[in-house]
């Protein structure tokens, strides 16, 4: 009777879910169900994702079936939750919740931009979002059923939680994540299996926030542009500044002349790597030592901002035609670059990439950078650069949902599309001596595969392969059920349901399968790539710290890559960790392919990996680059980015985009000279360091000590 009753409840839940999908589709513009939660679109206030309920004690989510503004969420232990959203309300309907569950919670992230005049309210308690990192990080912790967040424009979003909720608001900069985090926790009561969350917004108020040059109106800092006359005068000032910088003599690629002969390195006509006595050298086409000092985002990109729907916050916005037409991204009136507009005002000419690239190459070489980093088009001017394989999602290569930037190597159509794209584009650059190497993708979340693959249905080839692998190992479904503590009727029934990975045997099986997945993935990439380019380096996937910590991944990818790339954001350089990754990859050279520091205090921007001044940005750079380069296997770095991010956030994030002081240049095309003065001390003498003629710089600052 119990089993039959559970089946009836299950059928009822499915019927209700289908009904909700039918009824609530019209509200998808305001509410959208995703793999991670309900996305709340609050117009120009931004987008907030309210995660699906999490239980305490933990019962992991094993499956999410989302459509329109509704989702059915399944958990370990048999619990389910149907989430539906419409008009101004989100409804959660729980079933089969295990008896040991004490509470459930939902969370959302709040953009760091709210530090620019934003405020919050929980119940009767109010406060402002701190501009600097809060200490302690818990901004508010109290019981209350209402939460209101308001931006500097005066626009607000209000969330009314279920009864008896406890709320907590934290500043996650304490953990080096520039974002605020809000959550509410509700005691679980079986007689309150339906919970309602009311969501309302007020988008009426508008306040001027940005001056005609794209700078924050309220912030005052030394490098801030004050007038058009100042901007035009900068052209002559720039000439004197760059003329006064003395640079070392290098070969035409930026390598050290004569170093190849001294070290016995090969001259192949292309960038390549060599090993000598346990040390890795990146060698340029002339056969000389080359340390890749690259700058990401060489073309305008992060400086574009989304302006539609919030035009009232800007003191000046031109039309997307006429003099400033080229300041709009691809003629799109939604995306505007104040940086480009300032350059148009400064030089009196429309923007074009080739003129921009030529100007920037002359500047960055003065600062000691010798190459163009990621996320940059290739200029006609001869200058070393890196490229990305043409296998992004927007280029037709499907991704596995829930695993950022990871495709399915078992899917024949996906593999065919990868082969097609590579065959079309890679041969055109196969003979280019200025090309250093090819990145595969950017920041793929291979670490999510053990969680994601079991949650997929049979439309995904990797899920079918997993089930086939389990059938091959266990032979009978009874043996599988015993090992996984499952109750499957057949192996076929596993294909279209989420699998709970709780036992040691299940975890071992998933690890083994992910190993097979990764070996298949990297073998395919290497094979297809080498069919079209035998000359250039394959330089990896720009991994994040959470991803590169996987020893299995490192050992597999090390067999297929020439260089491992790692987007290493840190304060102090953990040389022990870098050595460990190096060993795991079989001793492959490493490139630290993305990092920066920001100084909100004197830039008018907010967030990022914060230090206290522009000079400190430069000192942090010196410490990072020199401590890394001295290890003997780091062959290059890429600073993120050339130009600061837009004050009102990056275009592709609409109203919640990053607005960090990442640039070597401000939005007003002004170099951050105090930072660059320190950077040049490293860049201009990097080869002395590599050849052991001087020790590495170490910044004696407690924030930069590795514990």
N, C-alpha and C positions, 0 to 999 in steps of 0.2 A: 504493500500500500504506500509506504514511504517513497519508494522509487517511482511508482506510478504518479504520486502527487508531485514529485519534483519534475517529472516529465511534463505534466500539465502546466506547472508554473513556467517551465522553460518555453513551452509552446506559446503561452500567454505573453511572456516577455518578448518573444520574437514577433508575435502579431502586433503588440503595442509598438515595438520599434518600427515595423514597416508602416504602421498607421502614422506615426510621428514624422517619418520621412516624407510621407505624402502631404501631410498637413502643413509642415513648417518650412518647406522649400522657399517660400516667398520671403523669408526673413534672412536668407543667406547673405544679403548685403551687409547686415549689421552683425550677424553671428555666423561663424563658420566652424564646423567641427574638423579638427585636424588629427594627426596621429598622436599629438601630445596634449591637446586640450581644446577648449572652446575659445576661438579667437573673437574678441570683441572689437569691432571697428567703431571708434569714437570720433570719426571725422578728423579734423585738423588737430584734435587733442592727441591723436595717435592710435595705435593698435595695442591691445593687451590680450595676452593668452592666459586664460584661467585653466590651470592644469586639471586633469581628471582626478577625482577623489583618491587619496592615498590612505590606507588603513594603518593603524597602530594597535597591536603589533603588526609589522609589515606583512602583507600578502601581495606579492608583486603582480603588476598588470601583465598578463600573458597574451592578450589579444584586444585590439581596438578595431571595431567596424564602424567607420565614420562615413556619413553621407549628408550633404547639405548642412543643416544646423543641428544634427542629432548624431548620437553615437551610442553603440553598445560596447561596454567595457567589461572584460572578463578577467578574473583574478585567480591566482593560486588559491586552492581551497574551495573553489566552486562559486564564490561570490560573483554577482553581476551588478552592473549599474547602467541603467539607461539614462543618458543625458539628452535633454532636448532644450532648445532655445528658440524663443520667439517673442516679438514685440520688445518688452522690457524685462523679460524674465527667463531665468535658466532653472530647469527642474531636474532634480536627480532622484531617480527611483531605484532603491537598493533591493536586492533579493539574495537569499542564501548566504547571508553574512555569517561567518564563523562566530561561535559563541565567545571566543577569546578576544575578539576585537573590542577595543575600549573607545576609540575615537576615529574620526576621519578628518582630513584637511584638504584644502585647495590653496594654490599659490599663484602669484603672478609677479612678473618683473616690471619695474617701473624705470623708464629711461633716465639716465643720469642728467639729461637736459633739464629735468625738473629742479635741479640745483640752481638754475638761473631764475630765481624768483618764484618757484613753485611752493605750494603748501599742502598740508594734509590735515585730516580730521578723523579721529576715531571716537565715536560717541560724542562726549562733550569736550574731549581733549583735542587741542589744536597745536600745530607747530609748522615750521618751515623745513623744507628739504635742505640739509646742510651743504654749503658750497664746498667745504673741505671735509675730508674723511672724519666721520663721527667717531668719537671715543668716549664710552664704549660704543660698539657698532649697533647695539639695539636702540633704535630711535624711540620706539614705543612698544610696550607690552602690556596689554590690559584687556579686560572683558568688554565687549561691545558688539552691537549688531549692525552698526553703520560705519562705512569707510568712505571718505571723500578725498579725492586728489584733485588739485587745481594747479594749472600752469601759470606762467608769468603773464599770459594774455588774459587771465581771468576765466578761462574755460575750465569746466570741471566734469568729472566722472564720479558717480556715486554708486556704491555697491552695498546692498542690504543683505546681510548674512542670515542664516537660520538662527533660531533662538539658542541661547547659552554659548555663543561663540566666544572664543578667546582669539585676539588678534595680535600679530607681531609685525612690526616694520623694522627692517634692518638696512644698514649701509654696507653693501658687500665689497666696498673698496678695502675693507679690513682684510679681505681674502684676495686682493688684487683683481677684483672684478668690478668694473665701473658701472654699477647698476644698483638700484634699490630693490629690495625683496619684501613682498607682503604676503602674509598667509593668515588664514583663519582656521581654527581647529574646533570641531564640534563633537561633543560626547556622543557615542553611538548608543541609540536607544531603539530596540526592535519595534517599538510602537510608533516610531518616527522614521519610517522607511522612505518617506517622501520628503525631500527638502527643496525649498525654493530660495533662489538668490535673485533679488530684484536689481536691475542695472538701469540707471538713467544718466543722462548727460545734459549739460548746458554749454552750448558752443557759441553763445551770443556775444560775449565780451571780447574786445580786441584792443590791444595796447601796442604802440610802436616799440619795437625791440631792436631793430637793425638799421644802421646808418647807410648812406648811399654807397659806401664802399664794402658792404657786407660784414662790417664789424659790429660787435655788441655796443649798443648805445650807452649802457650804464657803466661799462668797464673802462678804466683808464690804465694804460700801460705805455712804456717808453717807445715801443715800436709802432704804436697806433698811428695810422694816417689821419691827418686832420683836415686836409683840404685838397682840392684838385691841383692847386698850385704846387703843393708839396709833392704830389704824385708826379707831375711833369718834371719837377726839379730832380727827382730821383734818377732820371735817365743819366744825367751828367755825373751825379754822385756815384752811381754804379760803376761808370767807367774808371773813375779814380780808385774805387775800392778794389776792383778786380785787377787793375794794373799794378797795384801794390802787393799782390800775392805772388811770392816766388815759389815755383814748383820744381820738384826734382826731375832730372832727365830720365825719360822712360822710352821704351820702344813704341811703335805705332799702335800696339794693342794695350799698352799700359803695363807691360811686364818689365823686368829689370834687365837692362842691356848687359850682355856678357855673362849672365848667370848660368845660362844653358851650357856654355862651353866649360865654365868652371866646375859645374856639377855633373857634366857628362849626360845631359838630358837630350832627348831626341827632338828633331825638327821634322814634324809630320805635315805641316800646313794647316793643322786644325788644333783646337784646344783638346788636350787629353790629360790623363793623370798618370803619374809614375810613382813607384815606391822605391825608396832608398834607405836601407838600414833602419827600417821601421818607421820612416817618415814619408808622408804623402806630399807630393808636389802637384799642383795644377800648373800645366805647362801651356804657354801660348803658341800660336802657329809658327813663330820664329824660333821656338825651342827654348824660350826663357821662362824663368819662374814668374808666375802670375798669381796674385791674390785677388780674387773677385771682390771688389768693393763696389757693390751695386746699389742702385736707388730704385725702389719700386714706384709704380705709378708715374711714369715719366710723362705720360699724356694727361691732360686734365681728366679727372674722373671723380675722386672723392670730394672735389671742390664744387661739383654741381649739387644743388639742393632742390627739393620739391617745393614749389611756390604756390601752386594752385590750391585755392581754398583757404589760404592764409595771407593773401596779398596785403592785408591791412597792417601786418606787423613790420613791413618794410617802408622806410622813408622814401625809397626810390626803386622802381622796377620799370624797365623799358618794355616796349612791345617786341615781339619776336620777329621783327622785320626791320629793315633799315640798318643804321649804324651798328647796332648791337645784336643783330640776328645771329652772328656766329658765337655769341655767348650762351645761346640756348643749345642744349644737347640735341644734335641731329635735327635741328629745327623744331624740337618738341617744346611747346610753350610751358609744359609742366616743370621742366628741369633747367635751371638757370645757374650759371657760374659767375659769381661776383669777381672771382679771380680773373677770368677772361675779360670781363667788362673793364676791370681796372687796367689790364694790359692794353686793351683797345684805347682807353683814355690816355695811357702813358705814352704809347708809341704811335697812335693815330692810324692804326691799320687793323683790319679784320683779322680774326684768329685763323691760322692754319697750322696744322701739326708740324710740317716740315720747318717752318720758320721758328716755331716754338722749340722743336727738338734741337735745332742748330744753336739757338741761344742758350738752351739748358746744357748742352754738351760742353760749351765753352765755360759755363759757370761751374759745373760739377767737377770738371777736370782741374780747375783752379783749387777746388776744395779737396782734391786728392781722390775722388771717386773715379773709377776707370771703366764703368760698365752700366748698362741699363738692366734693372731688375724686373721682377714679375709685373704682370698686369700693364704691360706697355706695348703699343704697336711698334713695329720696326721702322725706324726712320731711314731715309735714303742716305743720310750721312754715315760714313764708315765709323762705327763705334761698337765695341763688343756688347752683346746682349744675350739674354736667355729667352726661350720661347716655351709655350704651353702646347702640348699635343691637342689636336682639334677634336677632343672627345668629351666636351662638356655637355651638360643636359640641354642647353639651348642650341647645341649643334646636333641634336637628335639622338643622343645616347641616353636611354632611360636609366634612372637611378632606382635603387631599392628603397622603398618608403621606410623612413625611420633611421636610415644609415646614410648620413650626409655624404654626398659625392662618391658613393660606392655603387658600381653597377654589378649586374649578375653575370659572372663569367660562364655560367651554364646555359644561358639564354642564347640560342643560336642567332636570333634576329639582332640582339645587342652586339654580339661579337662581329657579325657581318657589317653592322653600321660602323663600328670602330675601325674595321679593316678598310671600309670605303673611305671614311674621312681621312685616315692616315695616308692612304694611297693617293688621295687628291692633293693634299697640302704639304706633306713632309718632303717629297722629292724636290719641291721648288727651292728648298733651303739646304739640301743635302751637301751642296758644294760651297756653301758660304763660310769663309774662314772667320767672320766676325761672330758667328753663332757659337756660344759656349756649350750649350746643351739644352735638352728638352725636359721640362717638368711634365709629369703625368697628369696630376690634378692638384687641387689646393685643399688641404686640410680634410681629407676623407676620414670618416669615423669608422675605421676598421674595428675599433674596440666595441662598437655597438652590435656587431654581427652576432655574438652569442645570445644577445637579448632579442634582436629583431628577427632573425631567421626562423626560430621556433614559432613566432607569432604570426607569420605569413600564412596565406592560403595557397591552394594548389595552382593558382594562376602564375605563381613565381617558380621558375625552374629550380632555384636553389632549395626551395622547400621540398619539391619533389625529390631532388637528389638526397636531401637529408633523410627523408622517409625511406628511400631505397637503401641508403647506407645502414640505417637502423635494421631494416629487414634482412640485409645481407649479414649483419653481425649476429643478430639474435635468432634468426630462423623462424621462431614462433612468436606470436603476439603475447603468449603467456610469459615467455622468458623476458620479453621487453617490459611487460607490465610489472613484473617482479623487480627488475633493475631500476625502473623509473618510478615505481609506486604509482602506476597509472591504471586505468580501467578501460583500455581501448578494446573494442570488439574485433578490430582487424587493423592491419597496417594501413590499408586503404583509408580507413576512417581518420587517420592521423593527418592526412594531407590538407584537409580544409578546416582544421581546428587549431587553436593555439595550444602549445605544449608547455606544461609547467616543468621547468628545469630545477629540481630541488635536491635530488639525490647526488651523491658523489659520482655514481656511475653515469648519470645524465650529464653532469658537468664535464666529465672526461670525454663522453661521446661528442658533446658540442665542441670542445676544444679540438678534438681530432678532426671533426668535420670542417671547422673554420680553417684549420691548417690546410686541408685539401682545397678549400675554397681559395685561400690566398695563393697557394702554389699554382693553381689553375689560372688565377687572375694575373699574376706577375709573369708567368710563362707566356701567356697569350700576348700581353703588352710587349714584352721583349721580342718575341718572335715576329709579330706584325711590324713593329718599329724597325727592326734590323733588316727586314725585306726591302726597306726604302731608304735607309740611312745607315751606312756603315762607318761614317766619319765622326759623328758627334756623340756627346755624352748623354746618357739617360740619367737624369739627376733627381729622380724620386718624386714624392708626393707632398712635400712641404707639411710634414706631420706636426701635430700638436703634442704638447707634453703628455696628455692623458693617453694618447695613442702610441707614442714611441716607447712607452714603458712596457710594452708587450714583447717579451723575449722571443716568442714563437714568430711573431710578425717580423721582427728585426732579422732573425736568422733566415727566414724565407726570402724577404725582399733583398737582403744582402747578396744573394746568389744571382740576382737579375739586374742590379743597378750598378752604374759606375760610381755614382756619388749619392749619398743619402742626404736629403734635405729636411731641415727641421726648423719650424717656426717657433723659435725659442724665446718666449717672453719671460723675463726674470729680472730680478735685481742683481743679486750676487750670482756669479757663474759657478754652477755646480760641476766642477771639473771631474769629480769622481763619477757622476752620472753620465757625463759625455763619454768618458773612457769606457764605461760599461756598455753603452749603446754601440760604441765603436767595436768593441770586442764581439758583441752579439751579431753584428752585421758581417763578421768575418774580416774585420780590419778595413772596411771600405772608408774612403775619405768622406768628410761631412761638410755640408754647407749650412750655415745658420741663416735661413732664408727669409726671416721676417722678425723685426723687433723695432721698438721705439720707446722713447720716454717723452712725457709731456709736462709742461709747466703751466697749469691754469692761472697761477697768480700773475703772470706777466704776459699773457697771450690773449686774454678775453675769451678763451675757450674753456671747456670743462671736461674732466674725466681723462681716461687713459692711465698708463703706468706713471704715476705722478712723482715729480721731483719739485724742488722749490724755486728754481730759476733756470734761465736759458743756459747759463754756464754749467749748472749741474746736469743738464741734459748732455752737454758735451763731455763732462767728466764721466758720466754713466756710460756713454758710448766708448770712451777710451778704455775703461775698465773691462767692459764686455768684450770688445774686439781683441784687445791685447791678451787678456787672460785666456781667451779661446784660441787665438792664433798660435800661442806659445805651446799648445799641446802637441803640435806636429801632425795632426790629421785634419784640422779644420782648414779648408781651402778657400773659403770665401764667406761673405756676409751680404745681406741685403737690408738696407734701412727702409722702413716704411714711414713716410712717403716723401715725394719731392715737395709737394705743396700741402699746407694745412687742410684738414677737412673743413667743410662749410660750417659756419657758425650755427646755422639752423638744421644741420644734419645732412647726411649723404642722400642723394636723390633716390636710390633704389629702396631705401627704408621708409620713404615718405616722411611721416611726421616724427618718427622715433629714431632717426639715424644718428650714428656716432658723430660727435663734433669735437674732435680731439686735436690738440697741438702736435700733430705728427710730422709737420713739414720742416724742410730746410728753409722754406720760404713761407711768408705769411700770405693771407688773402690779398694783401696790397702789393704783392711781388717784392716784399722787403726781406732780405736774408736775415736769419736769426744769427747775428754776427758773433755774439758771445759764445753761443753753442759751437758755431763753425770754427772759431778760433781754437777751441779744444779739439774738435774732430781732426783738424788739419795736423795737429801734433802727432796723431796716430797715423793718419793716411799718408802723410809725406815721408814717414820713416818706417813703414810697415815691413819693407824688405830687410832693413837692418835687424828688426826683431826676428824675422823668419830665419835669417842666417846666423843668429846667435850673437850679433854685435852689440846688443843692448838687452837688458831685462824688460819684461812686460810691465806696463804701468798697473799699479794696484791702488785703487781709491780707498783711502782710510776713512771709510764712512760705515757706521754700524749697520745701516740698511743694506749694504752690499756685501756683508759677510755671510758666507754659507754656514748654516748651523749643522 
